[in-house]
Amino acid sequence: MRRSLLCLILIAMLIFTSCSTKRSADTSESTKEVSSEEESSEESSEEESSEEESLEVVAESSEEESSEEDSSVEESSVEESSEEIVIEEESETPGDQVQLDSPVDTFLVEVPRPALALDEVPAYEEKASVTINDGVPYLEGDEIADSQIWLSPLDELGRVGAVMMLAGPETLPTAKRGSISEVHPTGWDQNFYKDLIKDSDGALYRRCHMLMYAFSGLNATEENLVTGTALLNSSGMNGYEDRVLNYIKDTGHHVLYRCTPYFQNDELLCRGVLVEALSLEDTTISICAFCYNVQPGIELDYMTGANHRVVEIPDEETTEEAEESSKEITRSASAEHDYVANLNTKKFHYPNCHSVTDQMAEENKWFVHCTRQDLIDEGYSPCGNCHP
């Protein structure tokens, strides 16, 4: 019995031990599987973390590129905006800027003309100039804001137009004045009358600066030079120009200045120029005057610029023509006849004189029936060609 009991106990212990060993093995395998799963999970986590980091890097790179693109777009927008500003600023410029010898900016632009028509100008009466509009210029003080020069382009006939500038200390030239002999304005048909004109070897015509060189610095600029007689240049324009120049030098102030040539129809020689000046810092300068383009003793053909002496010794051909025309017309001082008087030159002619039919402008013709002495008493002198 005891042996049997002991055998049973041993068998039971062996069975128990075997079960424990198996459980331990199962536990170990389970632990290994768990550990393997955890390692797999960790590797998966690391891979996911690595992918997330990659995504973050890509996202950051994308954001940086996007930021750079945005920055580029902004810079481009700024540049375009800057270009628009420049374009707008350029559009405010009065005209095409030209590089000339003046110390200030010069522009080619259609300069506004004054509100004065040629037929409103009084006839020449032996004075080089006449005051217009009570000496008040047709100018506005804000027409030019800065010290600039405006020149009208030449017209289809090559004639100059109105010119204007804001003159001041900064516009006075410092360079030495050069030659202007290469410029030939329209109507330039030069002749010399030494007995009638005492300077420049008797030269009739001068290249007149409409904007005086001494306060503009413009020299050989064709848009600023007009054909003018010695009277127009010296006795007409010069006095007003010197007044403006001396005012600028004495005060350091500024003057709005405009000079406008007046041509009749398609004539190449101007009838005169209107000089206007207005001081801006005070009321010292106020000029509005028409300067006549005439020359005493010389008759001008304004269509071409041709000219000839009014009183001259007639040649044989001229004498024969005069005698022929005198056959039917008595030149007695007491006899009345038909004459044509020139309101501009103050000369009177027979109606068939070539000075009347070929040269005299219609608005200057005064048809009158009177005595020769009546016209002389009115201040007219007889023509040197037809000898009325």
Secondary structure, DSSP 8 states (H G I E B T S, - for coil): -HHHHHHHHHHHHHHHHHHHHHHHHHHHHHHHHHHHHHHHHHHHHHHHHHHHHHHHHHHHHHHHHHHHHHHHHHHHHHHHHHHHHHHHHHHTSSSEEE--SSSS-EEE------S--GGGS----S-SEEE-GGG--S--TTS--SS-EEE----TTS----EEEEE-GGGS--S-----TT---TT----B-TTT--SGGGB-EEEEESS-HHHH---S-GGGEEEEEHIIIIIIIHHHHHHHHHHHHHH---EEEEEEEE--TT-SS-SEEEEEEEESSSSS-EEEEEEE--BTTEEE-TTT--EEESS----HHHHHHHHHHHSS----TTSEEEEEEETTTTEEE-TT-HIIIII--GGGEEEEEEEHHHHHHTT-EE-TTT--
